[in-house]
């Protein structure tokens, strides 16, 4: 009889559950060793807060998903920024205004944007995913909120 670890149908066959990091307060530094983690925003913050991604150099394939699991109605932003001003975002997030019939794509310019600000009044189910290419961060996501997210360089 094989042990559970060797039985591929056992659920113990070397699979690992996705790591969840709860972003419940203040600044967050995300490490390359946390790659693949779901950053769960399950607490409404009492102030704006920033998550800083790892440096792009040597981190090809590192990726994270930021997920709103509860409504964020307070007037505070969640900011996701790269490690340095020369490490830019490429891609876009889709913004669906709460109650609106249309959506807009909010695009990073690829050559100066290293800050993504997700504004207040964000609905649960909204998400942003980032993937490192070793040269820049690819970004995608869907944000349902009153105010549109914004890419910037300051």
N, C-alpha and C positions, 0 to 999 in steps of 0.2 A: 504494500500500500504506500503510495506516495504521500509526502507531507503536503499541507495546504500551499506552501510556498512554491512547490513544483507543479501544482495543479492549476492550469491556466483558467479554469472556471471557478476557482475558489474565491476570487476577489483579493487574494493575498499574493498574487503572482508578480510582485515587484511594481505594481502600479502605485502611484502616489497621488494623493488627493491634491487638488490645487491649493496652493498656499493663499491664505486670506490675511491681509493686513488691514486692520480697522483704523481708519484715519478719523480719530475722535476729537483731537484738539491740536492747536498750534501747528508749527512747521513740521514737515515730514521730509526726511532724506531717504530716498529709495536707493537701495544698493543693487549692484549688478547681480549679486548672489540671490536676490529676491526675484530674479527673472521668472516670468510666468505668473506672478502673483496677481490676484484680484485685490485692488485697493478699494475697500468697502467704505463708502461714505454714508454711514448709518446714523450719524449724529449731526444735528444742526449746530454749527459753531457759533460762538459768541463774538467772533471777530473774523476778519479775513485771514486766510492762511495760505502758505505756499508749500508745495511739494517740489523737491529738486531731484531731477533725474540723474543717473550716473553719467560720467563722461562718455562720449561716443567712441573714442579711440580704444580699440581692443575689445569692444563689446558688441560686435556684430551678432544679431539675433536676439539680443536681450529685449524683452517686451513686458508690458504691463497693461492692465485694463483698470481704469478708474470707473467705478460704478456707484450711482446714487440709488441706495436701497430705501430711502425715505425722502419725503419732500423737504426741500430746503427753502423755507419761506422768508427767512431773515435776510436783511440787506447786507450780506457778507459774501465775498467772492472766494472761490477756490482757484488758486493759481498753480499751474503746472509749468515749471520752467526747466530749461536745459541747464547743464552744468556751467556753461560759459557763453558769452555773447557770440562767439564764432561757431556755435553748434546750433544749427537752425532746424526748424520744422519744415517738412514738405508734406503736402496733403491738405485735407479739409475736414471740417465737421459740418454736419447738417444741423441747422437750427429750425426747430418747429416752434413757432410762437404759441404759447398756451391758448387754445381755443381758436386758432387761426386755421384756414383751409389750405395754406401753402407753406412750403418750407424753402429755406435759402441755404446755399452752401457758403460757408465762411472759410476762405482759403488763406493758408499761410503763403507768404511770398517766396519762401525758399532761400532767400539770401539776406534776411535781416531779422526775421521773426524767431525769437527764442523764448517767448512768454505766451502762454495761453491762459486767458482769464475767463472762467466760467462764472457768469454773473449770478445774482440772487434769484430767488423764486424758481428753483429748478425742481422739476417733477421726478418722482421715482421712475427708474428704468432708463434714465439718461446715462450715457457712458462715453468715455473717451479711451481709445486704445493707442498706444505708442509702441513703435518697433524701431530698434536701432539698426542702421545699415553699416555702422562703422564710420560714416561720413556725416550723417544727419539723422534726425528722428522722423520717421514716417508717422503721420497722425491721421486718425479717422474717428468718427463717432457720431452720435445723435444726441442732441441736447434739446429737451423740451423745457422751455422756460419763457418767462415774460421778456427778459432782456437777452439779446443775442450774445454768444461768446465772442471773444475778440483775440486776435493774434497781435502781438506788438513787439517792439524792441526796447521798451522801457516800462 
